[in-house]
Amino acid sequence: MGVYRFEDLRVWQAAKKQSDRVGELIRRPEFRRDRELSTQMNDASISVMFNISEGFLRRRDKETAQFLRYSFASNGEVKAGYYAAEGREYLSSDESLQLIELNEGIAKMLRRWQATLDVPDQGRRPKYKSKDQGRTKDQGRTKDQGRTKDQGRTKNKGLRPKDED
């Protein structure tokens, strides 16, 4: 039986749980005072959920893959936020460990889902066997066509030949 609603996706459920946990964190007074961190973490955690749902609803592998990439990147932002919050002592190391474990579970599910999609490998340039790329003949563009010779343009401009002192 297939999945017909994004709410039934385990990865979306985990992303919602993460977003809910971030929502709990940003209600803490120490988080509230750090507006930049709390705003960034809130936006990123919501983005993970939204991009999973939008990717699912697109129903085309290429579009789905794009939204899963967005989701994966936002998930990485949330993870970085956990490290920042722990470093600023807004989170205990145990709490941070649990949140990072949830975050990494989401990342794994996203990567597994991406691996099932039928899209060409993007972001990689094709490898060429030689730098020549098919040019086999000098087409006269590299030959000196008299442009490098002094054509009288430097006379009377205050330049002296090297042998004069």
ChimeraX commands (.cxc) that place a marker at each C-alpha (Angstrom):
marker #1 position 0.00,0.00,0.00 radius 0.5
marker #1 position 1.41,3.40,-0.99 radius 0.5
marker #1 position 1.52,6.65,0.88 radius 0.5
marker #1 position -1.10,9.13,-0.28 radius 0.5
marker #1 position -0.65,11.92,2.27 radius 0.5
marker #1 position 2.60,13.61,3.26 radius 0.5
marker #1 position 1.45,13.37,6.89 radius 0.5
marker #1 position 1.90,9.60,6.63 radius 0.5
marker #1 position 5.59,9.86,5.70 radius 0.5
marker #1 position 7.87,8.84,8.57 radius 0.5
marker #1 position 10.39,11.47,7.53 radius 0.5
marker #1 position 7.74,14.20,7.66 radius 0.5
marker #1 position 6.57,12.96,11.09 radius 0.5
marker #1 position 10.15,13.12,12.37 radius 0.5
marker #1 position 10.59,16.61,10.88 radius 0.5
marker #1 position 7.38,17.72,12.62 radius 0.5
marker #1 position 8.64,16.31,15.91 radius 0.5
marker #1 position 11.89,18.23,15.41 radius 0.5
marker #1 position 9.99,21.42,14.60 radius 0.5
marker #1 position 7.86,20.96,17.72 radius 0.5
marker #1 position 10.98,20.46,19.83 radius 0.5
marker #1 position 12.55,23.62,18.39 radius 0.5
marker #1 position 9.29,25.42,19.19 radius 0.5
marker #1 position 9.62,24.28,22.81 radius 0.5
marker #1 position 13.24,25.44,22.91 radius 0.5
marker #1 position 12.59,28.93,21.58 radius 0.5
marker #1 position 10.00,29.54,24.30 radius 0.5
marker #1 position 12.77,29.30,26.90 radius 0.5
marker #1 position 13.90,32.71,28.19 radius 0.5
marker #1 position 17.57,32.17,27.26 radius 0.5
marker #1 position 16.56,31.35,23.70 radius 0.5
marker #1 position 14.16,34.28,23.50 radius 0.5
marker #1 position 16.96,36.67,24.35 radius 0.5
marker #1 position 19.05,35.25,21.48 radius 0.5
marker #1 position 16.69,36.33,18.71 radius 0.5
marker #1 position 19.02,35.57,15.82 radius 0.5
marker #1 position 19.61,31.96,16.85 radius 0.5
marker #1 position 16.01,31.26,17.80 radius 0.5
marker #1 position 14.66,32.79,14.58 radius 0.5
marker #1 position 17.15,30.90,12.42 radius 0.5
marker #1 position 16.43,27.57,14.12 radius 0.5
marker #1 position 12.68,28.10,13.95 radius 0.5
marker #1 position 12.75,29.04,10.27 radius 0.5
marker #1 position 15.03,26.13,9.37 radius 0.5
marker #1 position 13.01,23.54,11.30 radius 0.5
marker #1 position 9.80,24.69,9.63 radius 0.5
marker #1 position 11.55,24.64,6.24 radius 0.5
marker #1 position 12.47,20.97,6.69 radius 0.5
marker #1 position 8.79,20.05,7.14 radius 0.5
marker #1 position 7.50,22.32,4.40 radius 0.5
marker #1 position 10.01,21.15,1.79 radius 0.5
marker #1 position 9.33,17.48,2.53 radius 0.5
marker #1 position 5.61,18.04,2.04 radius 0.5
marker #1 position 6.07,20.13,-1.09 radius 0.5
marker #1 position 8.48,17.61,-2.59 radius 0.5
marker #1 position 6.02,14.81,-1.94 radius 0.5
marker #1 position 3.18,16.75,-3.52 radius 0.5
marker #1 position 5.13,17.58,-6.68 radius 0.5
marker #1 position 4.97,13.94,-7.82 radius 0.5
marker #1 position 7.81,14.34,-10.33 radius 0.5
marker #1 position 11.17,12.91,-9.37 radius 0.5
marker #1 position 13.22,15.89,-10.52 radius 0.5
marker #1 position 11.08,18.37,-8.57 radius 0.5
marker #1 position 10.84,16.08,-5.56 radius 0.5
marker #1 position 14.63,15.74,-5.50 radius 0.5
marker #1 position 15.04,19.52,-5.53 radius 0.5
marker #1 position 12.76,19.97,-2.52 radius 0.5
marker #1 position 14.45,17.12,-0.68 radius 0.5
marker #1 position 17.79,18.88,-1.22 radius 0.5
marker #1 position 16.32,22.05,0.28 radius 0.5
marker #1 position 14.99,20.03,3.20 radius 0.5
marker #1 position 18.34,18.32,3.73 radius 0.5
marker #1 position 20.15,21.68,3.77 radius 0.5
marker #1 position 17.66,23.20,6.21 radius 0.5
marker #1 position 18.02,20.14,8.40 radius 0.5
marker #1 position 21.77,20.79,8.48 radius 0.5
marker #1 position 21.06,24.35,9.63 radius 0.5
marker #1 position 18.96,23.03,12.50 radius 0.5
marker #1 position 21.78,20.68,13.50 radius 0.5
marker #1 position 24.27,23.55,13.50 radius 0.5
marker #1 position 21.81,25.46,15.68 radius 0.5
marker #1 position 21.83,22.63,18.22 radius 0.5
marker #1 position 25.60,22.86,18.43 radius 0.5
marker #1 position 25.41,26.64,18.84 radius 0.5
marker #1 position 22.75,26.32,21.53 radius 0.5
marker #1 position 24.79,23.75,23.44 radius 0.5
marker #1 position 27.90,25.93,23.17 radius 0.5
marker #1 position 25.97,28.89,24.57 radius 0.5
marker #1 position 24.67,26.64,27.35 radius 0.5
marker #1 position 21.01,26.87,26.33 radius 0.5
marker #1 position 20.94,23.06,26.04 radius 0.5
marker #1 position 22.45,20.36,28.19 radius 0.5
marker #1 position 24.76,17.92,26.43 radius 0.5
marker #1 position 22.18,15.12,26.93 radius 0.5
marker #1 position 19.39,17.18,25.42 radius 0.5
marker #1 position 21.64,18.23,22.54 radius 0.5
marker #1 position 22.60,14.60,21.92 radius 0.5
marker #1 position 18.94,13.55,21.70 radius 0.5
marker #1 position 18.10,16.39,19.31 radius 0.5
marker #1 position 21.10,15.67,17.10 radius 0.5
marker #1 position 20.12,11.99,16.99 radius 0.5
marker #1 position 16.62,12.95,15.79 radius 0.5
marker #1 position 18.17,15.33,13.25 radius 0.5
marker #1 position 20.54,12.71,11.87 radius 0.5
marker #1 position 17.65,10.24,11.56 radius 0.5
marker #1 position 15.84,12.79,9.39 radius 0.5
marker #1 position 18.96,13.28,7.26 radius 0.5
marker #1 position 19.27,9.52,6.69 radius 0.5
marker #1 position 15.61,9.19,5.70 radius 0.5
marker #1 position 15.94,12.10,3.29 radius 0.5
marker #1 position 19.04,10.56,1.66 radius 0.5
marker #1 position 17.35,7.17,1.36 radius 0.5
marker #1 position 14.32,8.77,-0.27 radius 0.5
marker #1 position 16.55,10.74,-2.66 radius 0.5
marker #1 position 18.30,7.51,-3.66 radius 0.5
marker #1 position 14.97,6.04,-4.85 radius 0.5
marker #1 position 14.28,8.88,-7.28 radius 0.5
marker #1 position 14.98,8.59,-10.97 radius 0.5
marker #1 position 17.04,11.73,-11.57 radius 0.5
marker #1 position 20.41,12.10,-13.23 radius 0.5
marker #1 position 23.28,12.78,-10.86 radius 0.5
marker #1 position 23.40,16.56,-10.69 radius 0.5
marker #1 position 26.14,18.86,-9.57 radius 0.5
marker #1 position 28.95,16.88,-11.13 radius 0.5
marker #1 position 30.73,17.94,-14.25 radius 0.5
marker #1 position 31.43,15.37,-16.91 radius 0.5
marker #1 position 34.98,14.09,-16.93 radius 0.5
marker #1 position 36.93,14.66,-20.12 radius 0.5
marker #1 position 39.80,12.45,-21.19 radius 0.5
marker #1 position 41.80,15.37,-22.53 radius 0.5
marker #1 position 41.78,19.10,-22.34 radius 0.5
marker #1 position 41.60,19.27,-26.15 radius 0.5
marker #1 position 37.80,18.82,-26.25 radius 0.5
marker #1 position 37.78,18.13,-29.97 radius 0.5
marker #1 position 39.93,20.89,-31.41 radius 0.5
marker #1 position 42.45,19.30,-33.68 radius 0.5
marker #1 position 43.70,22.09,-35.86 radius 0.5
marker #1 position 45.24,25.50,-35.24 radius 0.5
marker #1 position 42.79,27.87,-36.82 radius 0.5
marker #1 position 45.25,30.72,-37.10 radius 0.5
marker #1 position 44.14,32.47,-33.95 radius 0.5
marker #1 position 47.35,31.92,-32.05 radius 0.5
marker #1 position 49.79,32.98,-34.75 radius 0.5
marker #1 position 51.58,36.28,-34.33 radius 0.5
marker #1 position 49.94,38.55,-36.85 radius 0.5
marker #1 position 52.30,41.48,-36.38 radius 0.5
marker #1 position 50.53,42.73,-33.28 radius 0.5
marker #1 position 53.45,42.25,-30.94 radius 0.5
marker #1 position 55.93,44.34,-32.88 radius 0.5
marker #1 position 56.45,47.96,-31.95 radius 0.5
marker #1 position 54.48,49.77,-34.60 radius 0.5
marker #1 position 55.72,53.22,-33.69 radius 0.5
marker #1 position 53.23,53.75,-30.89 radius 0.5
marker #1 position 55.86,54.20,-28.18 radius 0.5
marker #1 position 57.85,56.99,-29.84 radius 0.5
marker #1 position 57.91,60.33,-28.04 radius 0.5
marker #1 position 56.17,59.01,-24.96 radius 0.5
marker #1 position 59.11,59.44,-22.62 radius 0.5
marker #1 position 60.29,55.85,-22.97 radius 0.5
marker #1 position 64.00,55.30,-23.42 radius 0.5
marker #1 position 65.75,52.31,-24.85 radius 0.5
marker #1 position 67.50,50.17,-22.24 radius 0.5
marker #1 position 71.01,50.85,-23.54 radius 0.5
marker #1 position 70.77,54.59,-22.87 radius 0.5
marker #1 position 71.46,55.91,-19.36 radius 0.5
marker link #1:1,2 radius 0.2
marker link #1:2,3 radius 0.2
marker link #1:3,4 radius 0.2
marker link #1:4,5 radius 0.2
marker link #1:5,6 radius 0.2
marker link #1:6,7 radius 0.2
marker link #1:7,8 radius 0.2
marker link #1:8,9 radius 0.2
marker link #1:9,10 radius 0.2
marker link #1:10,11 radius 0.2
marker link #1:11,12 radius 0.2
marker link #1:12,13 radius 0.2
marker link #1:13,14 radius 0.2
marker link #1:14,15 radius 0.2
marker link #1:15,16 radius 0.2
marker link #1:16,17 radius 0.2
marker link #1:17,18 radius 0.2
marker link #1:18,19 radius 0.2
marker link #1:19,20 radius 0.2
marker link #1:20,21 radius 0.2
marker link #1:21,22 radius 0.2
marker link #1:22,23 radius 0.2
marker link #1:23,24 radius 0.2
marker link #1:24,25 radius 0.2
marker link #1:25,26 radius 0.2
marker link #1:26,27 radius 0.2
marker link #1:27,28 radius 0.2
marker link #1:28,29 radius 0.2
marker link #1:29,30 radius 0.2
marker link #1:30,31 radius 0.2
marker link #1:31,32 radius 0.2
marker link #1:32,33 radius 0.2
marker link #1:33,34 radius 0.2
marker link #1:34,35 radius 0.2
marker link #1:35,36 radius 0.2
marker link #1:36,37 radius 0.2
marker link #1:37,38 radius 0.2
marker link #1:38,39 radius 0.2
marker link #1:39,40 radius 0.2
marker link #1:40,41 radius 0.2
marker link #1:41,42 radius 0.2
marker link #1:42,43 radius 0.2
marker link #1:43,44 radius 0.2
marker link #1:44,45 radius 0.2
marker link #1:45,46 radius 0.2
marker link #1:46,47 radius 0.2
marker link #1:47,48 radius 0.2
marker link #1:48,49 radius 0.2
marker link #1:49,50 radius 0.2
marker link #1:50,51 radius 0.2
marker link #1:51,52 radius 0.2
marker link #1:52,53 radius 0.2
marker link #1:53,54 radius 0.2
marker link #1:54,55 radius 0.2
marker link #1:55,56 radius 0.2
marker link #1:56,57 radius 0.2
marker link #1:57,58 radius 0.2
marker link #1:58,59 radius 0.2
marker link #1:59,60 radius 0.2
marker link #1:60,61 radius 0.2
marker link #1:61,62 radius 0.2
marker link #1:62,63 radius 0.2
marker link #1:63,64 radius 0.2
marker link #1:64,65 radius 0.2
marker link #1:65,66 radius 0.2
marker link #1:66,67 radius 0.2
marker link #1:67,68 radius 0.2
marker link #1:68,69 radius 0.2
marker link #1:69,70 radius 0.2
marker link #1:70,71 radius 0.2
marker link #1:71,72 radius 0.2
marker link #1:72,73 radius 0.2
marker link #1:73,74 radius 0.2
marker link #1:74,75 radius 0.2
marker link #1:75,76 radius 0.2
marker link #1:76,77 radius 0.2
marker link #1:77,78 radius 0.2
marker link #1:78,79 radius 0.2
marker link #1:79,80 radius 0.2
marker link #1:80,81 radius 0.2
marker link #1:81,82 radius 0.2
marker link #1:82,83 radius 0.2
marker link #1:83,84 radius 0.2
marker link #1:84,85 radius 0.2
marker link #1:85,86 radius 0.2
marker link #1:86,87 radius 0.2
marker link #1:87,88 radius 0.2
marker link #1:88,89 radius 0.2
marker link #1:89,90 radius 0.2
marker link #1:90,91 radius 0.2
marker link #1:91,92 radius 0.2
marker link #1:92,93 radius 0.2
marker link #1:93,94 radius 0.2
marker link #1:94,95 radius 0.2
marker link #1:95,96 radius 0.2
marker link #1:96,97 radius 0.2
marker link #1:97,98 radius 0.2
marker link #1:98,99 radius 0.2
marker link #1:99,100 radius 0.2
marker link #1:100,101 radius 0.2
marker link #1:101,102 radius 0.2
marker link #1:102,103 radius 0.2
marker link #1:103,104 radius 0.2
marker link #1:104,105 radius 0.2
marker link #1:105,106 radius 0.2
marker link #1:106,107 radius 0.2
marker link #1:107,108 radius 0.2
marker link #1:108,109 radius 0.2
marker link #1:109,110 radius 0.2
marker link #1:110,111 radius 0.2
marker link #1:111,112 radius 0.2
marker link #1:112,113 radius 0.2
marker link #1:113,114 radius 0.2
marker link #1:114,115 radius 0.2
marker link #1:115,116 radius 0.2
marker link #1:116,117 radius 0.2
marker link #1:117,118 radius 0.2
marker link #1:118,119 radius 0.2
marker link #1:119,120 radius 0.2
marker link #1:120,121 radius 0.2
marker link #1:121,122 radius 0.2
marker link #1:122,123 radius 0.2
marker link #1:123,124 radius 0.2
marker link #1:124,125 radius 0.2
marker link #1:125,126 radius 0.2
marker link #1:126,127 radius 0.2
marker link #1:127,128 radius 0.2
marker link #1:128,129 radius 0.2
marker link #1:129,130 radius 0.2
marker link #1:130,131 radius 0.2
marker link #1:131,132 radius 0.2
marker link #1:132,133 radius 0.2
marker link #1:133,134 radius 0.2
marker link #1:134,135 radius 0.2
marker link #1:135,136 radius 0.2
marker link #1:136,137 radius 0.2
marker link #1:137,138 radius 0.2
marker link #1:138,139 radius 0.2
marker link #1:139,140 radius 0.2
marker link #1:140,141 radius 0.2
marker link #1:141,142 radius 0.2
marker link #1:142,143 radius 0.2
marker link #1:143,144 radius 0.2
marker link #1:144,145 radius 0.2
marker link #1:145,146 radius 0.2
marker link #1:146,147 radius 0.2
marker link #1:147,148 radius 0.2
marker link #1:148,149 radius 0.2
marker link #1:149,150 radius 0.2
marker link #1:150,151 radius 0.2
marker link #1:151,152 radius 0.2
marker link #1:152,153 radius 0.2
marker link #1:153,154 radius 0.2
marker link #1:154,155 radius 0.2
marker link #1:155,156 radius 0.2
marker link #1:156,157 radius 0.2
marker link #1:157,158 radius 0.2
marker link #1:158,159 radius 0.2
marker link #1:159,160 radius 0.2
marker link #1:160,161 radius 0.2
marker link #1:161,162 radius 0.2
marker link #1:162,163 radius 0.2
marker link #1:163,164 radius 0.2
marker link #1:164,165 radius 0.2
view
